[in-house]
Amino acid sequence: MPQLVFELDRDFVELNQLLKLVGLCDSGGAGKMLVASGAVTVDGEVEQRKTCKIRAGQRVATQGVEILVVEAGD
């Protein structure tokens, strides 16, 4: 599974916004629809809270891509 690394420059990012920021969705709204469809996992568990807070150290997967969230500068 391809892996993307997202550098987090704040305490957290909302899940739907993360999907937009890494380019897996065109908009936050499209990210919300993807999460609602049950196609997104956070740390291996299906996540359906569209604005779930994602913090450094977590892994998000969808559409055959894994996103590793790290603190900026790591």
MARMIKE-418702 format. One record per residue: chain; x, y, z of N, C-alpha, C, O in turn; residue in one letter; residue number from 1. Coordinates in Angstrom, 2 decimals. Layout:
REM MARMIKE-418702
cadena A | n_px X | n_py Y | n_pz Z | ca_px X | ca_py Y | ca_pz Z | c_px X | c_py Y | c_pz Z | o_px X | o_py Y | o_pz Z | residuo a | num NUM
...
***
This chain:
REM MARMIKE-418702
cadena A | n_px 0.86 | n_py -1.18 | n_pz 0.00 | ca_px 0.00 | ca_py 0.00 | ca_pz 0.00 | c_px 0.90 | c_py 1.24 | c_pz 0.00 | o_px 1.77 | o_py 1.37 | o_pz 0.87 | residuo m | num 1
cadena A | n_px 0.71 | n_py 2.15 | n_pz -0.95 | ca_px 1.50 | ca_py 3.38 | ca_pz -0.98 | c_px 1.28 | c_py 4.18 | c_pz 0.30 | o_px 0.20 | o_py 4.15 | o_pz 0.88 | residuo p | num 2
cadena A | n_px 2.32 | n_py 4.88 | n_pz 0.74 | ca_px 2.22 | ca_py 5.67 | ca_pz 1.96 | c_px 2.55 | c_py 7.13 | c_pz 1.70 | o_px 3.53 | o_py 7.44 | o_pz 1.02 | residuo q | num 3
cadena A | n_px 1.72 | n_py 8.00 | n_pz 2.24 | ca_px 1.97 | ca_py 9.44 | ca_pz 2.21 | c_px 2.33 | c_py 9.88 | c_pz 3.62 | o_px 1.81 | o_py 9.33 | o_pz 4.59 | residuo l | num 4
cadena A | n_px 3.20 | n_py 10.85 | n_pz 3.74 | ca_px 3.53 | ca_py 11.41 | ca_pz 5.05 | c_px 2.98 | c_py 12.83 | c_pz 5.09 | o_px 3.26 | o_py 13.65 | o_pz 4.22 | residuo v | num 5
cadena A | n_px 2.18 | n_py 13.10 | n_pz 6.11 | ca_px 1.59 | ca_py 14.43 | ca_pz 6.29 | c_px 2.21 | c_py 15.07 | c_pz 7.53 | o_px 2.10 | o_py 14.52 | o_pz 8.63 | residuo f | num 6
cadena A | n_px 2.86 | n_py 16.21 | n_pz 7.36 | ca_px 3.46 | ca_py 16.92 | ca_pz 8.49 | c_px 2.43 | c_py 17.85 | c_pz 9.13 | o_px 1.92 | o_py 18.77 | o_pz 8.50 | residuo e | num 7
cadena A | n_px 2.14 | n_py 17.57 | n_pz 10.38 | ca_px 1.13 | ca_py 18.31 | ca_pz 11.13 | c_px 1.80 | c_py 19.48 | c_pz 11.84 | o_px 2.71 | o_py 19.28 | o_pz 12.65 | residuo l | num 8
cadena A | n_px 1.35 | n_py 20.71 | n_pz 11.55 | ca_px 1.96 | ca_py 21.89 | ca_pz 12.14 | c_px 1.10 | c_py 22.52 | c_pz 13.23 | o_px 1.29 | o_py 23.68 | o_pz 13.60 | residuo d | num 9
cadena A | n_px 0.15 | n_py 21.74 | n_pz 13.75 | ca_px -0.74 | ca_py 22.20 | ca_pz 14.82 | c_px -1.11 | c_py 20.98 | c_pz 15.67 | o_px -0.58 | o_py 19.90 | o_pz 15.44 | residuo r | num 10
cadena A | n_px -1.99 | n_py 21.14 | n_pz 16.63 | ca_px -2.34 | ca_py 20.03 | ca_pz 17.53 | c_px -3.05 | c_py 18.89 | c_pz 16.81 | o_px -2.80 | o_py 17.72 | o_pz 17.10 | residuo d | num 11
cadena A | n_px -3.94 | n_py 19.23 | n_pz 15.87 | ca_px -4.70 | ca_py 18.21 | ca_pz 15.16 | c_px -5.20 | c_py 18.76 | c_pz 13.84 | o_px -5.16 | o_py 19.96 | o_pz 13.59 | residuo f | num 12
cadena A | n_px -5.69 | n_py 17.84 | n_pz 12.99 | ca_px -6.36 | ca_py 18.22 | ca_pz 11.76 | c_px -7.63 | c_py 17.38 | c_pz 11.67 | o_px -7.60 | o_py 16.20 | o_pz 12.02 | residuo v | num 13
cadena A | n_px -8.72 | n_py 17.95 | n_pz 11.21 | ca_px -9.95 | ca_py 17.20 | ca_pz 11.07 | c_px -9.80 | c_py 16.20 | c_pz 9.92 | o_px -9.17 | o_py 16.50 | o_pz 8.91 | residuo e | num 14
cadena A | n_px -10.37 | n_py 15.02 | n_pz 10.10 | ca_px -10.20 | ca_py 13.93 | ca_pz 9.15 | c_px -10.57 | c_py 14.34 | c_pz 7.72 | o_px -9.81 | o_py 14.07 | o_pz 6.80 | residuo l | num 15
cadena A | n_px -11.73 | n_py 14.97 | n_pz 7.53 | ca_px -12.14 | ca_py 15.35 | ca_pz 6.18 | c_px -11.17 | c_py 16.35 | c_pz 5.55 | o_px -10.93 | o_py 16.31 | o_pz 4.34 | residuo n | num 16
cadena A | n_px -10.60 | n_py 17.23 | n_pz 6.37 | ca_px -9.63 | ca_py 18.20 | ca_pz 5.86 | c_px -8.30 | c_py 17.53 | c_pz 5.52 | o_px -7.64 | o_py 17.92 | o_pz 4.55 | residuo q | num 17
cadena A | n_px -7.90 | n_py 16.53 | n_pz 6.30 | ca_px -6.67 | ca_py 15.80 | ca_pz 6.00 | c_px -6.78 | c_py 15.15 | c_pz 4.63 | o_px -5.83 | o_py 15.21 | o_pz 3.84 | residuo l | num 18
cadena A | n_px -7.92 | n_py 14.53 | n_pz 4.34 | ca_px -8.10 | ca_py 13.87 | ca_pz 3.05 | c_px -7.99 | c_py 14.87 | c_pz 1.90 | o_px -7.46 | o_py 14.55 | o_pz 0.84 | residuo l | num 19
cadena A | n_px -8.48 | n_py 16.09 | n_pz 2.13 | ca_px -8.36 | ca_py 17.15 | ca_pz 1.12 | c_px -6.91 | c_py 17.62 | c_pz 1.00 | o_px -6.41 | o_py 17.78 | o_pz -0.11 | residuo k | num 20
cadena A | n_px -6.25 | n_py 17.84 | n_pz 2.12 | ca_px -4.90 | ca_py 18.39 | ca_pz 2.12 | c_px -3.88 | c_py 17.46 | c_pz 1.46 | o_px -2.91 | o_py 17.93 | o_pz 0.87 | residuo l | num 21
cadena A | n_px -4.08 | n_py 16.15 | n_pz 1.55 | ca_px -3.14 | ca_py 15.21 | ca_pz 0.91 | c_px -3.54 | c_py 14.92 | c_pz -0.53 | o_px -2.83 | o_py 14.18 | o_pz -1.22 | residuo v | num 22
cadena A | n_px -4.66 | n_py 15.48 | n_pz -0.99 | ca_px -5.05 | ca_py 15.33 | ca_pz -2.39 | c_px -5.90 | c_py 14.12 | c_pz -2.73 | o_px -6.06 | o_py 13.79 | o_pz -3.90 | residuo g | num 23
cadena A | n_px -6.45 | n_py 13.45 | n_pz -1.70 | ca_px -7.31 | ca_py 12.30 | ca_pz -1.98 | c_px -8.75 | c_py 12.71 | c_pz -2.26 | o_px -9.54 | o_py 11.91 | o_pz -2.77 | residuo l | num 24
cadena A | n_px -9.10 | n_py 13.95 | n_pz -1.93 | ca_px -10.42 | ca_py 14.51 | ca_pz -2.21 | c_px -10.25 | c_py 15.93 | c_pz -2.72 | o_px -9.28 | o_py 16.61 | o_pz -2.38 | residuo c | num 25
cadena A | n_px -11.20 | n_py 16.38 | n_pz -3.52 | ca_px -11.15 | ca_py 17.72 | ca_pz -4.08 | c_px -11.56 | c_py 18.80 | c_pz -3.08 | o_px -11.19 | o_py 19.96 | o_pz -3.23 | residuo d | num 26
cadena A | n_px -12.36 | n_py 18.40 | n_pz -2.06 | ca_px -12.87 | ca_py 19.38 | ca_pz -1.11 | c_px -13.12 | c_py 18.70 | c_pz 0.23 | o_px -13.13 | o_py 17.48 | o_pz 0.34 | residuo s | num 27
cadena A | n_px -13.33 | n_py 19.53 | n_pz 1.25 | ca_px -13.69 | ca_py 18.99 | ca_pz 2.56 | c_px -15.01 | c_py 18.24 | c_pz 2.51 | o_px -15.20 | o_py 17.25 | o_pz 3.21 | residuo g | num 28
cadena A | n_px -15.94 | n_py 18.73 | n_pz 1.68 | ca_px -17.24 | ca_py 18.07 | ca_pz 1.54 | c_px -17.10 | c_py 16.68 | c_pz 0.93 | o_px -17.77 | o_py 15.74 | o_pz 1.36 | residuo g | num 29
cadena A | n_px -16.21 | n_py 16.56 | n_pz -0.06 | ca_px -15.96 | ca_py 15.25 | ca_pz -0.66 | c_px -15.31 | c_py 14.33 | c_pz 0.37 | o_px -15.57 | o_py 13.13 | o_pz 0.39 | residuo a | num 30
cadena A | n_px -14.46 | n_py 14.90 | n_pz 1.22 | ca_px -13.84 | ca_py 14.13 | ca_pz 2.30 | c_px -14.89 | c_py 13.61 | c_pz 3.27 | o_px -14.82 | o_py 12.47 | o_pz 3.72 | residuo g | num 31
cadena A | n_px -15.87 | n_py 14.46 | n_pz 3.59 | ca_px -16.95 | ca_py 14.04 | ca_pz 4.49 | c_px -17.73 | c_py 12.88 | c_pz 3.89 | o_px -18.09 | o_py 11.94 | o_pz 4.60 | residuo k | num 32
cadena A | n_px -18.01 | n_py 12.95 | n_pz 2.59 | ca_px -18.76 | ca_py 11.86 | ca_pz 1.94 | c_px -17.96 | c_py 10.56 | c_pz 1.94 | o_px -18.52 | o_py 9.49 | o_pz 2.14 | residuo m | num 33
cadena A | n_px -16.65 | n_py 10.66 | n_pz 1.72 | ca_px -15.80 | ca_py 9.47 | ca_pz 1.73 | c_px -15.79 | c_py 8.84 | c_pz 3.12 | o_px -15.89 | o_py 7.61 | o_pz 3.24 | residuo l | num 34
cadena A | n_px -15.68 | n_py 9.65 | n_pz 4.16 | ca_px -15.69 | ca_py 9.13 | ca_pz 5.53 | c_px -17.05 | c_py 8.49 | c_pz 5.83 | o_px -17.11 | o_py 7.40 | o_pz 6.40 | residuo v | num 35
cadena A | n_px -18.14 | n_py 9.16 | n_pz 5.44 | ca_px -19.48 | ca_py 8.64 | ca_pz 5.69 | c_px -19.73 | c_py 7.31 | c_pz 5.00 | o_px -20.55 | o_py 6.51 | o_pz 5.46 | residuo a | num 36
cadena A | n_px -19.03 | n_py 7.06 | n_pz 3.91 | ca_px -19.23 | ca_py 5.80 | ca_pz 3.16 | c_px -18.61 | c_py 4.60 | c_pz 3.87 | o_px -18.84 | o_py 3.46 | o_pz 3.49 | residuo s | num 37
cadena A | n_px -17.81 | n_py 4.86 | n_pz 4.91 | ca_px -17.17 | ca_py 3.77 | ca_pz 5.64 | c_px -15.87 | c_py 3.30 | c_pz 5.02 | o_px -15.36 | o_py 2.24 | o_pz 5.37 | residuo g | num 38
cadena A | n_px -15.33 | n_py 4.09 | n_pz 4.10 | ca_px -14.12 | ca_py 3.69 | ca_pz 3.36 | c_px -12.83 | c_py 4.20 | c_pz 3.98 | o_px -11.76 | o_py 4.04 | o_pz 3.38 | residuo a | num 39
cadena A | n_px -12.91 | n_py 4.81 | n_pz 5.17 | ca_px -11.71 | ca_py 5.38 | ca_pz 5.79 | c_px -11.46 | c_py 4.70 | c_pz 7.13 | o_px -12.37 | o_py 4.53 | o_pz 7.93 | residuo v | num 40
cadena A | n_px -10.20 | n_py 4.32 | n_pz 7.36 | ca_px -9.83 | ca_py 3.76 | ca_pz 8.66 | c_px -8.81 | c_py 4.67 | c_pz 9.32 | o_px -7.99 | o_py 5.31 | o_pz 8.66 | residuo t | num 41
cadena A | n_px -8.88 | n_py 4.71 | n_pz 10.64 | ca_px -7.90 | ca_py 5.44 | ca_pz 11.45 | c_px -7.32 | c_py 4.42 | c_pz 12.42 | o_px -8.04 | o_py 3.84 | o_pz 13.23 | residuo v | num 42
cadena A | n_px -6.02 | n_py 4.21 | n_pz 12.34 | ca_px -5.33 | ca_py 3.22 | ca_pz 13.16 | c_px -5.99 | c_py 1.85 | c_pz 13.05 | o_px -6.11 | o_py 1.12 | o_pz 14.03 | residuo d | num 43
cadena A | n_px -6.42 | n_py 1.50 | n_pz 11.83 | ca_px -6.96 | ca_py 0.19 | ca_pz 11.55 | c_px -8.44 | c_py -0.02 | c_pz 11.84 | o_px -8.97 | o_py -1.10 | o_pz 11.59 | residuo g | num 44
cadena A | n_px -9.12 | n_py 0.99 | n_pz 12.35 | ca_px -10.54 | ca_py 0.91 | ca_pz 12.67 | c_px -11.33 | c_py 1.85 | c_pz 11.77 | o_px -10.92 | o_py 2.98 | o_pz 11.53 | residuo e | num 45
cadena A | n_px -12.48 | n_py 1.37 | n_pz 11.27 | ca_px -13.32 | ca_py 2.23 | ca_pz 10.43 | c_px -13.76 | c_py 3.44 | c_pz 11.25 | o_px -14.23 | o_py 3.31 | o_pz 12.37 | residuo v | num 46
cadena A | n_px -13.58 | n_py 4.61 | n_pz 10.67 | ca_px -13.94 | ca_py 5.87 | ca_pz 11.34 | c_px -15.03 | c_py 6.56 | c_pz 10.54 | o_px -14.87 | o_py 6.79 | o_pz 9.34 | residuo e | num 47
cadena A | n_px -16.15 | n_py 6.88 | n_pz 11.20 | ca_px -17.24 | ca_py 7.54 | ca_pz 10.49 | c_px -17.53 | c_py 8.94 | c_pz 11.01 | o_px -18.48 | o_py 9.59 | o_pz 10.56 | residuo q | num 48
cadena A | n_px -16.72 | n_py 9.41 | n_pz 11.95 | ca_px -16.86 | ca_py 10.80 | ca_pz 12.41 | c_px -16.08 | c_py 11.67 | c_pz 11.43 | o_px -14.85 | o_py 11.62 | o_pz 11.38 | residuo r | num 49
cadena A | n_px -16.79 | n_py 12.44 | n_pz 10.66 | ca_px -16.20 | ca_py 13.20 | ca_pz 9.56 | c_px -15.14 | c_py 14.21 | c_pz 10.01 | o_px -14.17 | o_py 14.46 | o_pz 9.30 | residuo k | num 50
cadena A | n_px -15.34 | n_py 14.78 | n_pz 11.19 | ca_px -14.41 | ca_py 15.80 | ca_pz 11.68 | c_px -13.60 | c_py 15.27 | c_pz 12.86 | o_px -13.17 | o_py 16.04 | o_pz 13.72 | residuo t | num 51
cadena A | n_px -13.39 | n_py 13.97 | n_pz 12.90 | ca_px -12.55 | ca_py 13.34 | ca_pz 13.92 | c_px -11.19 | c_py 14.03 | c_pz 13.96 | o_px -10.62 | o_py 14.32 | o_pz 12.91 | residuo c | num 52
cadena A | n_px -10.68 | n_py 14.30 | n_pz 15.15 | ca_px -9.39 | ca_py 14.97 | ca_pz 15.29 | c_px -8.26 | c_py 13.96 | c_pz 15.08 | o_px -8.15 | o_py 12.97 | o_pz 15.81 | residuo k | num 53
cadena A | n_px -7.44 | n_py 14.21 | n_pz 14.08 | ca_px -6.30 | ca_py 13.35 | ca_pz 13.78 | c_px -5.04 | c_py 14.04 | c_pz 14.30 | o_px -4.77 | o_py 15.20 | o_pz 14.00 | residuo i | num 54
cadena A | n_px -4.28 | n_py 13.29 | n_pz 15.09 | ca_px -3.08 | ca_py 13.84 | ca_pz 15.72 | c_px -1.83 | c_py 13.12 | c_pz 15.22 | o_px -1.92 | o_py 12.06 | o_pz 14.61 | residuo r | num 55
cadena A | n_px -0.67 | n_py 13.70 | n_pz 15.47 | ca_px 0.60 | ca_py 13.10 | ca_pz 15.08 | c_px 0.70 | c_py 11.69 | c_pz 15.65 | o_px 0.33 | o_py 11.43 | o_pz 16.80 | residuo a | num 56
cadena A | n_px 1.20 | n_py 10.78 | n_pz 14.82 | ca_px 1.36 | ca_py 9.38 | ca_pz 15.23 | c_px 0.25 | c_py 8.48 | c_pz 14.74 | o_px 0.37 | o_py 7.26 | o_pz 14.81 | residuo g | num 57
cadena A | n_px -0.84 | n_py 9.06 | n_pz 14.26 | ca_px -1.95 | ca_py 8.25 | ca_pz 13.77 | c_px -1.76 | c_py 7.92 | c_pz 12.29 | o_px -1.07 | o_py 8.62 | o_pz 11.56 | residuo q | num 58
cadena A | n_px -2.41 | n_py 6.82 | n_pz 11.89 | ca_px -2.38 | ca_py 6.37 | ca_pz 10.50 | c_px -3.81 | c_py 6.34 | c_pz 9.95 | o_px -4.71 | o_py 5.78 | o_pz 10.58 | residuo r | num 59
cadena A | n_px -3.99 | n_py 6.93 | n_pz 8.80 | ca_px -5.29 | ca_py 6.98 | ca_pz 8.13 | c_px -5.13 | c_py 6.24 | c_pz 6.81 | o_px -4.16 | o_py 6.45 | o_pz 6.09 | residuo v | num 60
cadena A | n_px -6.09 | n_py 5.38 | n_pz 6.48 | ca_px -6.02 | ca_py 4.64 | ca_pz 5.22 | c_px -7.35 | c_py 4.74 | c_pz 4.48 | o_px -8.43 | o_py 4.68 | o_pz 5.08 | residuo a | num 61
cadena A | n_px -7.26 | n_py 4.88 | n_pz 3.15 | ca_px -8.43 | ca_py 4.87 | ca_pz 2.28 | c_px -7.96 | c_py 4.73 | c_pz 0.84 | o_px -6.85 | o_py 5.13 | o_pz 0.51 | residuo t | num 62
cadena A | n_px -8.78 | n_py 4.17 | n_pz 0.02 | ca_px -8.52 | ca_py 4.06 | ca_pz -1.42 | c_px -7.14 | c_py 3.48 | c_pz -1.72 | o_px -6.49 | o_py 3.88 | o_pz -2.68 | residuo q | num 63
cadena A | n_px -6.70 | n_py 2.53 | n_pz -0.89 | ca_px -5.41 | ca_py 1.88 | ca_pz -1.13 | c_px -4.19 | c_py 2.71 | c_pz -0.78 | o_px -3.08 | o_py 2.37 | o_pz -1.17 | residuo g | num 64
cadena A | n_px -4.40 | n_py 3.81 | n_pz -0.04 | ca_px -3.30 | ca_py 4.69 | ca_pz 0.35 | c_px -3.31 | c_py 4.84 | c_pz 1.88 | o_px -4.37 | o_py 4.99 | o_pz 2.48 | residuo v | num 65
cadena A | n_px -2.13 | n_py 4.79 | n_pz 2.49 | ca_px -2.01 | ca_py 5.03 | ca_pz 3.93 | c_px -1.35 | c_py 6.38 | c_pz 4.14 | o_px -0.37 | o_py 6.72 | o_pz 3.48 | residuo e | num 66
cadena A | n_px -1.91 | n_py 7.15 | n_pz 5.07 | ca_px -1.37 | ca_py 8.47 | ca_pz 5.41 | c_px -0.80 | c_py 8.38 | c_pz 6.82 | o_px -1.52 | o_py 8.07 | o_pz 7.77 | residuo i | num 67
cadena A | n_px 0.48 | n_py 8.64 | n_pz 6.95 | ca_px 1.13 | ca_py 8.67 | ca_pz 8.25 | c_px 1.23 | c_py 10.13 | c_pz 8.67 | o_px 1.83 | o_py 10.95 | o_pz 7.97 | residuo l | num 68
cadena A | n_px 0.65 | n_py 10.44 | n_pz 9.80 | ca_px 0.64 | ca_py 11.82 | ca_pz 10.29 | c_px 1.79 | c_py 11.98 | c_pz 11.28 | o_px 1.87 | o_py 11.26 | o_pz 12.28 | residuo v | num 69
cadena A | n_px 2.69 | n_py 12.92 | n_pz 11.00 | ca_px 3.84 | ca_py 13.17 | ca_pz 11.85 | c_px 3.89 | c_py 14.64 | c_pz 12.25 | o_px 3.30 | o_py 15.49 | o_pz 11.58 | residuo v | num 70
cadena A | n_px 4.59 | n_py 14.92 | n_pz 13.34 | ca_px 4.76 | ca_py 16.32 | ca_pz 13.75 | c_px 5.68 | c_py 17.00 | c_pz 12.73 | o_px 6.64 | o_py 16.40 | o_pz 12.25 | residuo e | num 71
cadena A | n_px 5.38 | n_py 18.23 | n_pz 12.42 | ca_px 6.24 | ca_py 18.98 | ca_pz 11.49 | c_px 7.65 | c_py 19.03 | c_pz 12.04 | o_px 7.86 | o_py 19.29 | o_pz 13.23 | residuo a | num 72
cadena A | n_px 8.61 | n_py 18.77 | n_pz 11.17 | ca_px 10.00 | ca_py 18.80 | ca_pz 11.58 | c_px 10.57 | c_py 17.43 | c_pz 11.94 | o_px 11.78 | o_py 17.30 | o_pz 12.10 | residuo g | num 73
cadena A | n_px 9.71 | n_py 16.41 | n_pz 12.07 | ca_px 10.19 | ca_py 15.04 | ca_pz 12.37 | c_px 10.77 | c_py 14.38 | c_pz 11.16 | o_px 11.22 | o_py 13.23 | o_pz 11.24 | residuo d | num 74
***
